[in-house]
Amino acid sequence: MRGRTRQRLRDFWPRFFEARSNDTRFFTFAHYPRAWLLTSAVLTAAACFPLGIAFLVDYGFARREIEVEESLRVVRRASNAKRTIAHFLNERLDALRFTVRTVAAEDLRSTEHLSSLLNDLNFGFGGVSDLGVIDRNGRQVAYVGPYDLLGEDYTERESFRQARDRGTFVSGVFLGHRNEPHLAIAVRRDADPPGGDFLILRATVDIQRLVRTLEAFPAAPRDEVFLVDRHGILQTPSRAFGAPLERVRFPAPGFSRRTVSRDTRDDTGRRILVASSGLTTDQCDTPFILVFVRDATDMTDRVLELLGDRIVLFVLSTAGILLAVLLTVTYMFNRLFESDQSKVRTILKLEQTDRLVSLGRLAAGVAHEINNPLAVINEDAGYARDLLTIPSANRSDGELLMHMDSIIESVDRCRVITRQLLGFARKVEVRIVAMDLPEMIESVLSLHRKEAEHRNIEVRVEVSEEIREIVTDRGKLQQVLLNLVNNAFQALDDGGRLEIVVSPAPNDAVRIAIADNGCGIPPEVREKIFEPFFTTKGEGRGTGLGLAISYGLVRKLRGSMSVTSEVGRGTTFTIELPAHGGVNEDETPSGG
Amino acid sequence: MRLLLVDDERNFVETLTKRLRLRGIDSDCAFDAEEALRMARRTRYDVILLDVKMPGLGGIELRRRLEELDPSLRFLFITGHASQSDLAVGSSEASHYLTKPLHLDELLEAVEDVTGEDMKGGKR
């Protein structure tokens, strides 16, 4: 039970890494680990790519959602603050307006009255430092406050001009005589009756109350609310972006009555969310822009957290996919590899069979060669017996002697043949040896001599002078040559020509070309000619293994084999072998 | 009864001819197809023994030529191949193929077979 489970598990472990077999010519993949790796990579990539895209899109949406949400929150806070500050200014303007409506012009010009008004205003709202009345010529005609500003000329001041023209005025923050930030508000008292002289009531307001009001708005520790003017000059203090009347330390927001938000960076490069809104009162615009700044770090952190979650999910999914792909692909490749291995085992077994078939053919040839001299011996001996037994025979010693000699000569012929055969058989067992190549070719051809003679086939062997010896596996080379010569003889018509040319090749190699002028091989056949079980010889006549095996043997001898052919003109098989080559032998226990 | 023996194995065919003559059978021998054709034109033979494999014209082809010359000719084939089944060629019956080495009796029986004449009963 446990053994079976272990066997099952082994199916999912790549087994083709440790396996070594150089018989990869019969394998589906020449390089199993590489094919396995490539397949796994492609499948994993194909699965992970859309997944990655989906994660990215999802992340994009989620991030945008966070940013929009945060920006809306900032806008809302800015709007609230703006309403409160507008209310603060409206209150004070309303107080002044109420005053100019209810107080007679003469009373306004009176310092005592003005002084009691200042007390009332401070009682009601606080923070009013002084109060002044300016006539139509821009001259301050009444004043209560810490300075002696009676008779001051305001013709060139904004407070005078705007109050005169528009009825209401709110100034920006300035230091003034006290060297303390404050702002001025002014309202016009219209002439009564119309067409007469108008007066302008002007008050200076300490900004401390404004600042305190603003300080109530920040929600997060690093939030800031303050006012800037339209040139980006700070009107109220800020912690991180400058002191009052300094330029704010980030790109200044423009004046807009609607609250707008921006995602920007301050001068130090810190990311901030800025919501800004131009401040207006019921009667007039003010120079102020309310600014709400929120540090974006929290938001960035949330986005990063989001990204982190997505990455973890993606990595986990990818790992899952990778695992599934690896298991599946490994399982398939193991199966394929097993099937390839069993194919190779079968082919190696068939190689043995092919050798037996070659030997059978060889034996038939040998029998034929021996039967001829035997027939001669038979007749010679029979005749000698006739001479001795048939009375009418006219026997002479000379004639008897002649037939005895013929017997001896025939026996010699037989001996040559049997010796060749023995040599052939014995040398099959030998591994790598130095050998006489022409002699070996001769021994292979000797098996076809008679056939060549009968069929009028011209056999020509040409061996380059430089090559006499080759160091290789004799048996294998012999099997290859025998196979090719057999094929050539089958392809040749009677009266054809077989040429074996041995010449040197580059890299210390020997080239053996076996050329016939037979029927030739059509290109579509030539492509498959080295494939196992491919045959054109018809059912039962060829195993289709001869050339595949020869090809394999040549590869084992570290050589190469190729074929060129032209239909009707003939075929040339070319083998190149290292002249002093070893053998790829170690890999196949049943090989050779 | 006259026999022509055709084989490129000179010693074999010459000695066989001598042995047949000793047995009172008129026999000639030829060593190749051309010679055989020449002799068949000159002399009328009853049976011709042909080696299947010969340089140039083989036995099977030679038989066709000889039949053209004289359709009444009878043929026997001889081969060095061990088994007759290797030679399932031509139209003749298997019994008309003889294998080397040859037994003289078998040859004579085969000749009787194709001619219908009793030869062993005759002179030896």
Interface residues (C-beta under 8 A of the other chain):
Chain A: A364 A367 H368 E369 N371 N372 L374 A375 V376 I377 N378 E379 D380 G382 Y383 D386 I390 S392 A393 H403 S406 S410 K450 E453 H454 N456
Chain B: E9 N11 F12 T15 L16 K18 R19 L22 R23 K53 M54 P55 G56 G58 G80 H81 A82 D86 T99 K100 P101 L102 L104 R124
